[in-house]
C-alpha cells in the first residue's frame, strides 16, 4: 500500500460512489464539489499520479484558502487538479499560483468574497510554461488548450472546494464572470518586442513565474486601421476609459495584453513599456462630469477628497492610480486585437518563481519528477 | 471583531441579511461562533441618508441588547 493510500484510510478521507461517469458527475454536483461541468474522479491512484512532480510534503499546507481558510495541502490540491483534467506536469504550477494568491497584497480573502466579478488571471512566463504547453498564441484567452483550461480550472476548484468560495455563502459575486471557469495564459515572449513581464519585474529570464491578478473578463480592443503607436494607444485608451471600472477609483492594477501585431506597431514607434504606461495613464481619462452626480458627490468628493474635493467637473479622472501600476504583456496570435483586463480594486498583483525545495530556480519541470 | 471578542471586549458586526450566511461562517472560522451579528436589510451601498438612518435604527436596539446581555 502506498503512503497516500495509507493516508486515505483516515475516517472521511475516502468517499465511494458508482464508477459510471454520469453517476460520478451527479454525485460530485450533489456534493457541490464541481464547477458545474463533468470532472475526472479523483481516485487515490489518480491523486498519487498527480503528485509525481510534487517535491513537497503531501500533508503540509502550502497555503490556507479563505474564506474557510482551508488547508491547501498538496494532496488536497492534487485531488482538485485531477478533477480539473491536469497532467501531473501541470501540478507544480497550480501550487505556485495558489502560493502567489496567498501573498497579502493580492487580498485573496477580499477577492474570494467580493460582489465584484473578479477571478485569478494567471500569467505564466519563462521556459516551463512552454515546456508544459500553456498556449500563448491564437485564442490564448479562449477554449481548446488543455494546459490553459486545466490549470486555471484546478485553481478555481481549489478555491471552491478547499476555500469554500461557494456562490451565495463564501463567494458573493453579484454576477461573476465566465473567466471563473479558467483564466490562464502564457506571455508570447517570442513575439514580444519588449522584455517579458517576469524580466521587467526583476526575475532572471530563465526563471519560470506566475503572476496572479484579480481580473475581470478581458475587454477587446479592435483596431485594424492604426499604423502608428499613437494610433493603437489612442484606441486602447478609449477602451480603458470606462466609468464602471473599479480601477477608476484609483486602486488595483489593470492589464493591457497587446496582441503581437499591435505590440509590433507600438514598439515600432519607439515606445518602451514605461512609455506606454505613462502615455495610457495620461490619455485614458474621463472628465469628472461623465460620472453620475451621486458618484461625484459620494465617491470622488468624499472618499477621494484629497484629489477631488473641489475639482472642477472637467478634471480628468485617470483610470488607475499611478502609471507604473499598469501591467503590460504581449499574448495571443495573429490579428489586430488587444485585450484590456480591468481588476478588482483592493488588490495588487503577485509574482512567484517556480523553485525546487532547495530554493533553486526550476528550469525544466522534469527536475521536479519524483524518483 | 473576532480579535476584540477574544480580548474580552464586547463586539458585534453589522451584517446585511444577504450576507448573514457568510458572516455566520466567518465567525466560526475565526473562532468566535457566538459573535453577535446585527442583521439589517440589504443593500448597504447606494443608500440615501434616510435609508442609512432606517438601518441604523434597526441595528441599534440589537446592539443595546447585546451590550446588556454581555454586561449581565
Contacts between the chains, C-beta under 8 A, distances in Angstrom:
chain1	res1	chain2	res2	distance
A	66	B	29	7.9
A	67	B	22	6.9
A	67	B	25	6.7
A	67	B	26	6.0
A	67	B	29	6.6
A	68	B	25	7.4
A	68	B	29	6.0
A	69	B	29	5.6
A	113	B	22	6.4
A	164	B	25	7.3
A	168	B	21	6.9
A	169	B	21	4.4
A	169	B	22	5.9
A	169	B	25	6.3
A	170	B	22	6.3
A	170	B	25	6.7
A	172	B	18	7.7
A	172	B	19	6.7
A	172	B	22	6.3
A	294	B	46	7.7
